[in-house]
Amino acid sequence: MSVSQIARDRAARAAKNQALFRGANERVKELNEAFSLVVPVGEWICECANVDCIERIEMSIDAYEAVRRHETHFFVTPSDEHFWPDVERVIEHNDRYWVVEMTGAADDGAERDDARSTRRPLPLPLQT
């Protein structure tokens, strides 16, 4: 396997892992919205590319939506362990989380796998 193929595979895996966490956070959003009057800062799942990550991040629903406005942006625990420089770049730092932007092939995968994306491929018809 070539170095470029390994890099593409890593980028694709990162995009899929982050899409998995993003999908979970879409469900978490419903809970955070329900409790937002009582607890204005909700708890979210770190959206880093590491599928074994169990870190939690505190942020408001408005902050969550600000990150979600961009299909290629994800929030991660503020640590180098949650940042893969070969497939993403940090575009925002704060005490609670970093916002990363997917780059290259990972960027394409993030857009394709985004549940809110209008560019998702149409589902194939079911075969009977």
C-alpha positions as CSV (number, residue, x, y, z in Angstrom):
1,M,0.0,0.0,0.0
2,S,1.4,3.4,-0.9
3,V,1.9,6.3,1.5
4,S,-0.8,8.3,-0.4
5,Q,-3.3,5.4,0.0
6,I,-2.5,5.1,3.7
7,A,-3.1,8.9,4.0
8,R,-6.4,8.6,2.1
9,D,-7.5,5.7,4.3
10,R,-6.7,7.6,7.5
11,A,-8.6,10.6,6.2
12,A,-11.6,8.5,5.3
13,R,-11.5,6.8,8.7
14,A,-11.3,10.1,10.5
15,A,-14.2,11.5,8.6
16,K,-16.4,8.5,9.4
17,N,-15.4,8.5,13.1
18,Q,-16.2,12.2,13.4
19,A,-19.5,11.8,11.5
20,L,-20.4,9.0,14.0
21,F,-19.9,11.3,17.0
22,R,-21.7,14.2,15.2
23,G,-24.7,12.0,14.7
24,A,-24.7,11.1,18.3
25,N,-24.5,14.8,19.2
26,E,-27.6,15.5,17.1
27,R,-29.5,13.2,19.4
28,V,-27.8,14.7,22.5
29,K,-29.0,18.1,21.3
30,E,-32.6,17.1,21.9
31,L,-31.8,16.4,25.5
32,N,-29.8,19.6,25.9
33,E,-32.6,21.6,24.4
34,A,-35.1,20.1,26.8
35,F,-33.0,21.1,29.8
36,S,-31.6,24.4,28.5
37,L,-33.9,26.6,30.7
38,V,-32.5,24.8,33.8
39,V,-28.9,24.1,32.6
40,P,-27.8,26.6,29.9
41,V,-24.6,24.7,29.2
42,G,-25.1,21.2,28.0
43,E,-22.7,18.2,27.8
44,W,-21.7,17.0,24.4
45,I,-19.5,14.1,23.0
46,C,-16.1,15.0,21.8
47,E,-16.1,14.8,18.0
48,C,-12.5,13.8,17.5
49,A,-11.4,11.2,15.0
50,N,-10.6,8.6,17.7
51,V,-13.5,6.2,17.8
52,D,-12.5,5.1,21.3
53,C,-12.8,8.6,22.8
54,I,-15.1,9.1,25.7
55,E,-14.4,12.7,26.6
56,R,-17.3,15.1,27.2
57,I,-17.4,18.8,26.4
58,E,-19.6,21.5,28.0
59,M,-21.0,24.1,25.6
60,S,-24.3,26.0,25.0
61,I,-26.7,25.0,22.2
62,D,-25.8,28.3,20.4
63,A,-22.1,27.4,20.4
64,Y,-22.9,23.9,19.2
65,E,-25.0,25.3,16.3
66,A,-22.2,27.8,15.4
67,V,-19.8,24.8,14.9
68,R,-22.5,22.8,13.0
69,R,-23.0,25.6,10.5
70,H,-20.0,24.2,8.7
71,E,-20.1,20.6,7.6
72,T,-16.3,20.3,7.9
73,H,-16.0,21.7,11.4
74,F,-16.0,19.6,14.5
75,F,-15.4,20.3,18.2
76,V,-12.8,18.3,20.2
77,T,-11.4,18.2,23.7
78,P,-8.7,20.9,23.9
79,S,-5.7,18.6,23.7
80,D,-3.2,17.4,21.0
81,E,-4.5,13.9,21.6
82,H,-7.8,14.8,20.0
83,F,-6.3,16.6,17.0
84,W,-5.0,14.8,13.9
85,P,-2.8,17.3,12.1
86,D,-2.5,15.2,8.9
87,V,-6.3,15.4,8.3
88,E,-7.5,18.5,10.1
89,R,-6.4,21.9,11.3
90,V,-7.4,23.8,14.5
91,I,-9.3,26.9,13.6
92,E,-10.5,28.0,17.1
93,H,-9.1,27.5,20.6
94,N,-10.9,28.1,23.9
95,D,-10.8,26.6,27.4
96,R,-13.6,24.1,26.9
97,Y,-13.0,22.8,23.3
98,W,-11.1,23.4,20.0
99,V,-12.9,23.6,16.7
100,V,-11.1,21.7,14.0
101,E,-11.7,21.8,10.2
102,M,-11.2,18.7,8.1
103,T,-8.9,19.1,5.2
104,G,-8.2,17.2,1.9
105,A,-9.9,13.8,1.5
106,A,-11.3,14.0,5.0
107,D,-13.0,17.2,4.1
108,D,-14.9,15.5,1.3
109,G,-15.9,12.6,3.7
110,A,-17.2,15.0,6.3
111,E,-19.5,16.8,3.9
112,R,-20.8,13.5,2.4
113,D,-21.5,12.0,5.9
114,D,-23.1,15.0,7.5
115,A,-26.7,14.2,8.4
116,R,-27.7,17.9,7.8
117,S,-26.0,18.1,4.4
118,T,-28.0,19.0,1.4
119,R,-25.3,17.4,-0.8
120,R,-25.8,13.9,0.5
121,P,-26.3,11.3,-2.3
122,L,-29.9,10.1,-2.8
123,P,-30.6,6.7,-1.3
124,L,-30.7,3.8,-3.7
125,P,-34.1,2.2,-4.3
126,L,-34.8,-0.9,-2.3
127,Q,-34.6,-4.1,-4.3
128,T,-37.5,-6.4,-3.8
